């Protein structure tokens, strides 16, 4: 039994001829990219964060420079 079907869209999987569909989903609120953002960092911290990602250390809020949005 299938309870829910979830479709994932990205620019890699969708040709430019279908970008209008993505824009329509953004306009109607069906696609909400902000829901996928858990925090932000300043540009000076990018290298540190990328290195931490390689060690799977970015799941928690380990960096004091990271802010919640």
ABEGO torsion letter per residue (X at the ends): XBABBBBBBBAAABBAAAAAAAAAAAAAGABBAAAABABBBBAAAAAAAAAAAAAGAAABBABAABBBX
